[in-house]
Amino acid sequence: MLRTSPAAPPSPPGARRRWSVLAVCALSMFLVGVDTTIVNVGLPEIGHGLGVGTHGLEWVVDAYVVVLASLLIVSGALADRWGRRRVFRCGLLVFGLASLVCALAPSLGVLVAARAVQGIGASMLSPVALAIVVNAMPDPRERARAIGVWASVFGLSMAAGPVTGGALIAAFGWRSVFWINVPVIVVTLVLVAVFVPESRAARARRLDWPGQLLLTAVICLFVGVLIEGPRIGWASPAALVGYALVMAAAIGFVLVELRRDEPLMDLGLFRRPPFATAVLGATAVFVALNVSLLLNTLYLQHTRGWTPLATGAATLPMALGATLCAPWSGSLVGRLGPRRPLILAGGFMTAGGLCLTDLGQDTSVPLILFAYLLIGVGFGFANAPLTNTAVSGLPPSRAGVAGAITSTARQVGAAVGIAVAGGLVAGAGPADLAAASHPGWLLVAGCGVFLFVVARASQPTVVDAR
């Protein structure tokens, strides 16, 4: 009787193909990141176009980010089970169709709902892209460099969003920030079909729907309380009910996860100090970035009367700092480990926040731009070492989960940053907005200080490639 040997696992693609895979995944990450921040600079124009105030506009940003943060981990698990390329392509299609609805939205409600659907599509891109990259890069040093590039592109996209948005709005109006996604999606779908191989986890995890529902409840309730708190009152009965619901959902989530054999979120990873601090560091960095971007938009357009194009151009130093330092940071992580880039990130971000803690109506533009440059440099240095710290020392089977948790932390940080910044200036008129923003800039500096804690907890050396 003829006996056949079991099929060997697919061999990793060649070097050129591997970096092509990384380029395609990086393009999708650029799209997800840009859409997190590109709308910021257009919020006043969207408000004028749809006839709504600043408070309601926070949901235009956070509807996308909250849904994205809530579904990142389960999307990664679905990709492990059904095929990463298949889920990746599905995410691109959902994201593209939702972008069309956003571009055509006749009201705030439709726009917010479409942004939430965009978040569903984006959740199928971020963790799946990282899993595809990790699977394609078997060498630890090459993987560290690839993760550095991946994280750097995502960080760059977040900083470049306002610049891109300002230029598009000036030329074509606010709806163009959604129309632009369509051709990018089409190109990416073609590149995925050509370059990205299908892959699955050797053993797909069971889906944890109770954990998913509770995690979504925690994030949505927490961000909702932050956004609505200034309007309803922080000590109002509605707010107190919100606090209680957040606590109950969080406790329920932890209890459910601890009792499941295959939890949505592996809470055991948080016993590793480098991982736990890296997750908190990722949250802090994105809080700082989104506080900076929203306060910049509201201050320059409302207080100083700048156009969206000028406001977007003001973030060019931030984007430049991220552009120059993100790949440098990835290289440093590959050669020296994450500690030094994290120290640099903490120092620059702290200095940038402190520059604006006394912001006024007539603060010099060079000082503002210099502060944005410092924050951008800090942001550029931060992303690669945070991602590397989170996944280093873990087997590939757990690297995807660790990356998904870190991506979730980033998006939670983005949502919290928008909610906090909006809450600080809620109700402040143009003359009072600068003073109202001072605690926000202190928060940015505090997030930079926390990166020194993350640097201390990180591994000082890189993984040996032998």
Phi, psi and omega in degrees: 000127183287128180249135180252140178283152179297148181296136178285149177296150181299135179284153180296149180295162178296170187301313181295319180294322180299317181285336172292319176301315179299319181297318179295316179296322179295324177297318179294322178294324177299320179296314180297316182292317179300319182289345175287327187240346185296332183283337184308309185291340181265001184302314177300320179293321177297318178300317178294319183291324183256357177071042180232161181269180184298321184301311181293334183289339177301327181289338177298323177277311190283337175300319177293311187290320182295314179295318177302312180297322184291328191253001185301315187288315180293329176295321176297320178293320177297322179294321177299326185275314189262349183114127186291318180295321181298313180293322179301314180293323177298318178299319178299318180295314179298316180299317181293316180295319178296325177298322177298317179295319177302316182295332182258002188302127180272348184211168180297319182300316179294319180296315180297317179296317179294325176296323177297319178293323172304319178298324176299312179297317181296328180295337178275357182257312190297299182291329181292320178299316179296319179296322178296317180295313180299319180293328183277347185244090183285333182282129185300319181290319177296321178296320179297318178294319180296317178298322177298316178296315181302310181294324181293318179297318178297316178297318178299320181297322179297319181284330182279344183306309181298323179296312179299315180298316180299318179293317180294317181295319179297324184272321190230359182093169189292334181293340181292338179292343175261324177301324185298337181293331189298307179296327178296319178298316181299314179298317182295320178300319178296315181295323177298316180298328184275318193251331190269120178280156176283144177207154177222162173290147178301326177220107183289137178285151174289147181281134183253083183291321175301317178297321179297315180297318181291321178297317178299318179298317181300309185293314182296316180293318182297310180292322178299319178295320180296321182286317185274346183307312179299331182278316184271345183096130186292338180251013181287159177304320180297319179295318179298321175297320178299315178301316182296320180293321177298314180297317181296317179295320180294315179296317178299320180297313181298315181297318179295316183293323181291337184263353183265143177291325179232080185287159174300314181241119181285093183294341177297335178298332182287354174284345176272112182306320178300319180292312183300315181289328177295320178296314177295323178295320177298320177298314182297318181298319182280334168299311182299315182298313185285328171299314181299315185291317181288317178297323177299313182299311184291320181294310185290324182276320183274315184277319186254355173073025180285155175281163175303322180295315179294322179295316176296320179295330179297336179273001178303318176300323177296314179295321179296316178299316179294320182297315183286324188267338181297309177293326176299317178298316178301320178294318179297320178297318180295328183264322190240351185095177189275347191296310184295314176301325179292322177296317177298316180300314180298318181295313181292318182293320178298314180297319180297317178295319182294332180298335187247012180288348176242033183300136178228180181296331185244021178303138185298140180298320178302322179294318179299314181294323178295319178297318178297322177299314180299316180296319179296319177298314178299318179296319180297321180286339192278320195294313183298312180293329178294314179296317181295320179296322182293322187257349182292144180080359180256147173293156181306330181295335179255349182296323179296318178295316179297318178295322179294320178296318179295319177296321176299317180299321178299313183289325173299317177300319178298315180295317180294320180299316178297315182295317181294313180298317178296321179294324181295324185254008179300126179083353180280131177283173181306322182287335184257354188294321181299313180295323180294337183276351184304315177300330178295319179288328172296322177297319177301314179297320179296323176296322176297318179299322181297333179296335175294325176295317179297319179298320180295325182277344184285161178286132184284346183236160179276164179290134179292131184277352182287000000 
